[in-house]
Amino acid sequence: MVKIAVFDCERLVWGRFRLEKAVKCSFWPVFTYVLGVQTNEYMREQLWKYERIDWDLTSTNRFERTACLPIQSGMRKNPDRLAELRRQLILDTSVEKAYNDITQLLAASLEVPIAMVNLMDADRDWFKSCVGLPFTESPVVTSFCETMFHTDQDVIVVEDTTQSELFKQHPLVTGEPFIRFYAAARLSINGQILGTLCTYDMKPHHITPAQIDQLRALTLAVVDLLESRSKAATGSI
């Protein structure tokens, strides 16, 4: 049984389809095969609209849909959620020491190289603070934190991503930087998921209950900072 990734979901998701052409898309970190798509340019234009889907090649001319976890859920673009995110007046703001202190403390406490305050915008993850990476944002299609839209848990800990059904096929697990550990806590305000306080490591990693408590406590500190900043900006008491 051979699994391939298909993105052109709106045209190809329902029923059975003949394999017309398989294209290796070099812009994707892993080998991505597309049914009936001729150019990488087309995929770049369409990528944001589609889910990533696993299919099984059960014969030479037939595909059947198997398990699928959308990379971009409906909740990410939920108008109420995005409105609450906008109300925080935080996106694309400059570096602030208070947030950097939290991510640095978290990285040291969990003994991991990467920690960030990640806010989930409509088409990107934007990092208010990031330790261990030279980036300020990343595309939705590589978002680990999208998982928060698919669980009721406030904290997610994956000690070895290669053993996780959710993450073992993720392009940043199968390819560079070969992420092996992920832990995140939800940032919620007024019932809306705005982002996460999250950490990563390139090796499997065990954390203790005390370290998880530290993650929870620092998450509350981030939420307090967001709410205080929003109130100050709007003149609320």
KEKE-3310 file (N, C-alpha, C; in steps of 0.2 Angstrom, whole numbers, plus 5000, padded with zeros to 4 digits):
npx = (5004:5003:5006:5001:5001:4988:4983:4973:4959:4945:4942:4945:4942:4930:4924:4932:4947:4957:4974:4982:4993:5008:5017:5031:5033:5044:5044:5038:5042:5043:5041:5028:5014:5003:4987:4983:4988:4998:5008:5020:5018:5004:5000:5006:4998:4986:4987:4984:4970:4967:4965:4977:4978:4978:4980:4977:4985:4976:4975:4980:4973:4965:4959:4957:4949:4957:4962:4960:4967:4963:4974:4971:4959:4941:4939:4951:4948:4937:4925:4922:4933:4944:4940:4942:4955:4960:4956:4965:4975:4989:4995:5009:5016:5030:5045:5044:5050:5044:5037:5047:5055:5047:5047:5060:5062:5053:5060:5071:5066:5060:5070:5073:5077:5069:5056:5041:5029:5015:5004:4989:4985:4974:4980:4992:5005:5010:5023:5025:5035:5050:5061:5076:5074:5075:5064:5049:5036:5026:5019:5002:5002:5012:5010:5011:5003:4990:4983:4977:4965:4958:4956:4951:4959:4969:4983:4995:5006:5019:5030:5038:5038:5039:5032:5019:5003:4997:5007:5018:5019:5021:5028:5039:5043:5047:5056:5069:5067:5068:5059:5056:5051:5036:5027:5013:5003:4987:4982:4969:4956:4941:4934:4939:4951:4967:4980:4996:5007:5022:5034:5048:5059:5073:5075:5069:5060:5057:5046:5042:5028:5029:5036:5026:5016:5023:5023:5009:5007:5015:5009:4997:5002:5006:4993:4988:4996:4992:4979:4980:4988:4979:4968:4975:4978:4965:4960:4952:4947)
npy = (4994:5011:5027:5043:5061:5073:5088:5095:5096:5100:5096:5083:5075:5068:5051:5040:5041:5042:5041:5053:5061:5063:5074:5080:5092:5104:5115:5110:5103:5089:5075:5078:5073:5076:5075:5076:5089:5101:5111:5118:5132:5133:5126:5133:5144:5139:5132:5137:5135:5122:5106:5094:5078:5060:5047:5030:5020:5009:5002:5002:5012:5018:5027:5028:5037:5039:5041:5058:5073:5090:5102:5116:5121:5124:5132:5141:5151:5157:5169:5176:5171:5177:5190:5192:5190:5201:5211:5211:5219:5215:5208:5209:5218:5226:5219:5214:5215:5208:5197:5190:5187:5177:5167:5164:5159:5148:5140:5137:5131:5119:5114:5115:5119:5128:5140:5148:5162:5160:5166:5163:5168:5171:5166:5162:5158:5168:5175:5182:5181:5173:5160:5153:5152:5160:5167:5176:5172:5159:5148:5142:5129:5122:5122:5116:5119:5120:5109:5112:5116:5105:5097:5095:5097:5107:5108:5101:5087:5080:5068:5061:5064:5055:5044:5047:5047:5059:5067:5061:5060:5073:5087:5094:5085:5073:5079:5092:5103:5091:5089:5082:5083:5091:5103:5111:5124:5131:5147:5156:5168:5175:5164:5161:5153:5159:5157:5149:5145:5138:5124:5116:5103:5095:5082:5067:5070:5070:5077:5082:5081:5093:5102:5103:5110:5122:5126:5128:5139:5149:5151:5157:5168:5174:5176:5185:5196:5199:5203:5214:5222:5225:5231:5242:5248:5252:5259:5254:5249)
npz = (5000:4995:5001:4997:4995:4993:4986:4978:4983:4981:4968:4968:4979:4981:4978:4966:4957:4942:4940:4933:4932:4941:4950:4957:4969:4972:4981:4992:5008:5008:4997:4987:4979:4965:4959:4942:4941:4933:4935:4947:4950:4949:4961:4971:4970:4974:4986:4999:5000:5001:5009:5017:5012:5015:5004:4999:4987:4979:4967:4950:4945:4954:4968:4985:4998:5014:5031:5037:5042:5042:5037:5038:5047:5049:5060:5061:5052:5058:5060:5072:5080:5074:5075:5089:5090:5083:5091:5101:5097:5094:5083:5072:5080:5088:5095:5112:5129:5140:5134:5128:5139:5145:5135:5135:5148:5148:5138:5145:5157:5152:5145:5131:5114:5107:5109:5109:5108:5100:5088:5080:5065:5051:5039:5043:5055:5068:5077:5092:5101:5100:5103:5098:5084:5069:5064:5061:5058:5051:5038:5037:5032:5038:5051:5068:5078:5074:5078:5090:5086:5085:5096:5113:5124:5134:5135:5125:5124:5115:5115:5107:5090:5080:5083:5084:5078:5074:5070:5064:5050:5047:5037:5043:5052:5045:5037:5036:5050:5056:5068:5084:5096:5104:5113:5119:5125:5126:5121:5126:5125:5131:5127:5114:5104:5102:5100:5104:5118:5115:5112:5105:5100:5093:5096:5104:5119:5136:5148:5164:5176:5184:5175:5165:5173:5174:5161:5160:5169:5164:5152:5157:5161:5149:5143:5152:5149:5136:5138:5146:5138:5127:5134:5139:5126:5121:5131:5141:5157)
capx = (5000:5007:5002:5003:4998:4985:4980:4968:4954:4939:4940:4947:4941:4925:4924:4938:4950:4962:4980:4984:5000:5011:5021:5035:5033:5050:5043:5035:5048:5043:5038:5021:5011:4997:4983:4981:4991:5004:5014:5021:5015:4997:5000:5008:4992:4980:4989:4980:4963:4966:4968:4982:4974:4982:4976:4980:4985:4974:4976:4984:4969:4960:4961:4951:4951:4958:4961:4962:4967:4964:4979:4968:4952:4936:4940:4956:4946:4931:4925:4922:4939:4948:4939:4945:4962:4961:4954:4971:4980:4995:4998:5014:5019:5037:5047:5043:5054:5040:5035:5054:5057:5043:5049:5067:5061:5050:5065:5076:5063:5059:5077:5072:5080:5064:5050:5038:5022:5012:4997:4986:4981:4970:4984:4999:5006:5014:5027:5026:5041:5053:5068:5079:5073:5076:5058:5043:5030:5027:5013:4998:5003:5017:5008:5009:4998:4983:4981:4973:4958:4955:4956:4948:4965:4972:4990:4997:5013:5021:5037:5042:5033:5039:5028:5013:4999:4996:5013:5024:5020:5022:5034:5044:5046:5050:5061:5072:5073:5067:5056:5055:5047:5032:5023:5010:4997:4982:4980:4962:4953:4934:4932:4942:4958:4970:4987:4998:5014:5024:5041:5050:5066:5075:5076:5063:5061:5052:5045:5039:5022:5031:5037:5020:5013:5027:5020:5003:5008:5018:5003:4992:5006:5005:4986:4987:5000:4988:4973:4983:4990:4973:4965:4978:4977:4958:4958:4948:4949)
capy = (5000:5017:5033:5050:5067:5076:5094:5098:5093:5102:5093:5076:5072:5063:5046:5037:5045:5040:5044:5056:5064:5064:5079:5082:5099:5106:5120:5107:5100:5082:5073:5079:5071:5080:5072:5080:5096:5101:5116:5120:5138:5132:5123:5139:5149:5135:5128:5139:5133:5115:5101:5089:5071:5054:5042:5024:5018:5002:4998:5006:5018:5020:5030:5029:5042:5036:5046:5065:5079:5096:5107:5122:5119:5130:5137:5146:5157:5158:5177:5178:5170:5182:5197:5193:5191:5208:5216:5211:5224:5212:5206:5213:5223:5225:5215:5216:5211:5204:5191:5187:5184:5171:5161:5162:5155:5142:5136:5135:5126:5113:5111:5114:5125:5132:5141:5154:5164:5159:5168:5160:5172:5168:5162:5161:5158:5174:5174:5188:5180:5166:5158:5147:5152:5167:5169:5179:5169:5153:5147:5138:5122:5119:5123:5111:5122:5119:5103:5115:5117:5098:5094:5099:5098:5114:5106:5095:5085:5074:5067:5058:5065:5049:5039:5051:5047:5066:5071:5057:5062:5080:5088:5096:5079:5069:5083:5097:5102:5085:5090:5076:5085:5097:5104:5118:5126:5135:5154:5158:5174:5176:5158:5160:5151:5164:5154:5144:5145:5131:5122:5111:5100:5090:5075:5065:5073:5069:5082:5080:5085:5100:5106:5104:5115:5128:5128:5131:5145:5154:5152:5161:5175:5177:5178:5192:5201:5201:5206:5220:5227:5226:5236:5249:5252:5254:5264:5250:5248)
capz = (5000:4995:5003:4993:4998:4987:4988:4975:4986:4979:4962:4968:4985:4982:4973:4963:4952:4938:4941:4926:4932:4947:4950:4963:4970:4975:4986:4998:5011:5007:4990:4986:4972:4964:4953:4937:4941:4929:4937:4954:4951:4951:4967:4975:4971:4977:4992:5005:5000:5002:5015:5015:5013:5014:5000:4997:4980:4979:4961:4946:4942:4958:4974:4990:5004:5021:5037:5035:5047:5038:5039:5040:5049:5048:5066:5060:5049:5061:5060:5079:5083:5071:5078:5095:5089:5081:5097:5105:5094:5095:5077:5069:5084:5089:5101:5119:5134:5144:5131:5127:5146:5146:5131:5137:5154:5146:5135:5150:5161:5148:5143:5124:5111:5104:5112:5106:5108:5093:5087:5074:5061:5046:5034:5045:5062:5069:5083:5096:5104:5098:5105:5095:5077:5066:5060:5065:5056:5047:5034:5040:5030:5042:5058:5073:5083:5071:5081:5095:5084:5084:5103:5119:5128:5134:5134:5121:5124:5111:5117:5101:5085:5075:5086:5085:5072:5071:5068:5061:5043:5046:5033:5047:5056:5040:5033:5040:5054:5059:5074:5087:5102:5103:5118:5118:5129:5122:5123:5125:5128:5129:5124:5108:5104:5099:5099:5109:5120:5112:5112:5100:5101:5087:5099:5108:5125:5142:5153:5171:5178:5186:5169:5162:5177:5172:5155:5161:5173:5159:5147:5160:5161:5142:5142:5156:5145:5130:5140:5149:5132:5124:5138:5139:5120:5120:5136:5145:5164)
cpx = (5004:5003:5005:4999:4995:4982:4974:4961:4947:4937:4941:4945:4936:4925:4931:4940:4956:4968:4983:4991:5002:5017:5025:5036:5039:5049:5040:5041:5048:5040:5031:5018:5004:4993:4981:4983:4997:5010:5014:5018:5007:4996:5001:5001:4986:4981:4985:4973:4962:4968:4973:4978:4979:4977:4980:4979:4983:4974:4979:4980:4964:4963:4955:4954:4952:4958:4964:4962:4968:4970:4976:4961:4948:4937:4946:4953:4939:4931:4926:4929:4944:4947:4942:4952:4964:4960:4960:4976:4987:4999:5003:5017:5026:5039:5046:5046:5050:5038:5042:5056:5053:5045:5056:5066:5058:5056:5070:5073:5062:5065:5076:5075:5075:5058:5047:5031:5019:5005:4994:4982:4977:4974:4991:4999:5011:5017:5028:5033:5044:5060:5070:5078:5073:5070:5053:5036:5031:5020:5009:4999:5008:5016:5007:5003:4991:4980:4976:4966:4954:4955:4953:4953:4968:4980:4991:5005:5015:5029:5042:5037:5033:5034:5021:5009:4997:5001:5018:5025:5020:5028:5040:5047:5050:5056:5064:5067:5072:5065:5054:5050:5043:5028:5020:5004:4993:4982:4973:4960:4946:4931:4935:4949:4962:4977:4989:5005:5017:5031:5042:5057:5067:5077:5070:5065:5055:5052:5041:5032:5024:5033:5031:5016:5017:5024:5013:5003:5011:5013:4998:4995:5005:4998:4985:4991:4995:4982:4975:4984:4984:4969:4968:4978:4970:4956:4953:4951:4949)
cpy = (5006:5023:5039:5055:5071:5082:5097:5095:5094:5098:5085:5072:5067:5058:5043:5040:5041:5044:5047:5058:5065:5069:5080:5089:5101:5111:5117:5103:5092:5081:5074:5077:5074:5077:5077:5088:5096:5106:5117:5127:5138:5130:5129:5143:5145:5132:5130:5137:5126:5111:5097:5082:5066:5050:5036:5022:5010:4998:5004:5012:5020:5022:5030:5033:5038:5042:5053:5069:5085:5100:5113:5120:5125:5135:5142:5152:5159:5166:5179:5177:5176:5189:5198:5194:5198:5213:5216:5216:5221:5210:5211:5219:5221:5221:5218:5212:5206:5197:5187:5184:5177:5165:5159:5157:5148:5137:5133:5130:5119:5110:5110:5120:5130:5133:5148:5155:5164:5161:5166:5164:5168:5163:5161:5160:5164:5174:5180:5187:5173:5166:5152:5147:5159:5170:5172:5176:5163:5152:5142:5130:5118:5120:5117:5113:5121:5114:5106:5115:5110:5094:5098:5100:5105:5113:5100:5093:5079:5073:5064:5059:5059:5044:5041:5050:5054:5069:5067:5058:5069:5082:5091:5090:5074:5072:5088:5102:5096:5085:5083:5077:5091:5097:5111:5118:5131:5142:5156:5164:5174:5170:5156:5158:5155:5162:5149:5147:5138:5130:5117:5109:5095:5083:5073:5068:5072:5075:5080:5084:5092:5104:5108:5110:5122:5130:5131:5138:5150:5156:5157:5168:5178:5180:5185:5198:5204:5205:5213:5225:5229:5232:5243:5252:5255:5259:5261:5250:5241)
cpz = (5000:4996:4999:4996:4992:4990:4985:4977:4983:4973:4963:4974:4985:4976:4971:4957:4948:4939:4934:4926:4939:4947:4957:4963:4974:4981:4992:5001:5010:4999:4991:4979:4971:4958:4948:4937:4937:4931:4944:4955:4952:4958:4972:4976:4974:4984:4998:5005:5002:5008:5012:5017:5011:5010:5000:4990:4980:4973:4956:4944:4947:4965:4979:4996:5010:5026:5034:5040:5043:5041:5041:5041:5049:5054:5065:5057:5052:5062:5068:5082:5080:5074:5085:5095:5087:5087:5101:5103:5095:5089:5074:5073:5085:5095:5108:5124:5138:5141:5130:5134:5147:5141:5133:5144:5153:5143:5140:5155:5158:5145:5135:5121:5108:5108:5109:5108:5101:5092:5080:5070:5055:5042:5036:5053:5063:5076:5086:5099:5101:5100:5101:5087:5075:5063:5064:5063:5052:5043:5038:5038:5034:5050:5063:5077:5080:5075:5087:5093:5084:5091:5108:5124:5128:5133:5130:5122:5120:5112:5111:5095:5080:5077:5087:5078:5070:5068:5064:5053:5041:5042:5037:5052:5051:5036:5038:5043:5058:5067:5078:5094:5101:5110:5118:5123:5125:5125:5121:5128:5126:5125:5117:5108:5099:5097:5104:5112:5119:5112:5108:5102:5095:5090:5103:5115:5130:5146:5159:5172:5180:5180:5166:5166:5175:5166:5156:5164:5168:5154:5150:5160:5154:5141:5146:5152:5139:5132:5142:5143:5128:5128:5138:5132:5118:5126:5141:5152:5166)
residu = (MET:VAL:LYS:ILE:ALA:VAL:PHE:ASP:CYS:GLU:ARG:LEU:VAL:TRP:GLY:ARG:PHE:ARG:LEU:GLU:LYS:ALA:VAL:LYS:CYS:SER:PHE:TRP:PRO:VAL:PHE:THR:TYR:VAL:LEU:GLY:VAL:GLN:THR:ASN:GLU:TYR:MET:ARG:GLU:GLN:LEU:TRP:LYS:TYR:GLU:ARG:ILE:ASP:TRP:ASP:LEU:THR:SER:THR:ASN:ARG:PHE:GLU:ARG:THR:ALA:CYS:LEU:PRO:ILE:GLN:SER:GLY:MET:ARG:LYS:ASN:PRO:ASP:ARG:LEU:ALA:GLU:LEU:ARG:ARG:GLN:LEU:ILE:LEU:ASP:THR:SER:VAL:GLU:LYS:ALA:TYR:ASN:ASP:ILE:THR:GLN:LEU:LEU:ALA:ALA:SER:LEU:GLU:VAL:PRO:ILE:ALA:MET:VAL:ASN:LEU:MET:ASP:ALA:ASP:ARG:ASP:TRP:PHE:LYS:SER:CYS:VAL:GLY:LEU:PRO:PHE:THR:GLU:SER:PRO:VAL:VAL:THR:SER:PHE:CYS:GLU:THR:MET:PHE:HIS:THR:ASP:GLN:ASP:VAL:ILE:VAL:VAL:GLU:ASP:THR:THR:GLN:SER:GLU:LEU:PHE:LYS:GLN:HIS:PRO:LEU:VAL:THR:GLY:GLU:PRO:PHE:ILE:ARG:PHE:TYR:ALA:ALA:ALA:ARG:LEU:SER:ILE:ASN:GLY:GLN:ILE:LEU:GLY:THR:LEU:CYS:THR:TYR:ASP:MET:LYS:PRO:HIS:HIS:ILE:THR:PRO:ALA:GLN:ILE:ASP:GLN:LEU:ARG:ALA:LEU:THR:LEU:ALA:VAL:VAL:ASP:LEU:LEU:GLU:SER:ARG:SER:LYS:ALA:ALA:THR:GLY:SER:ILE)
# end
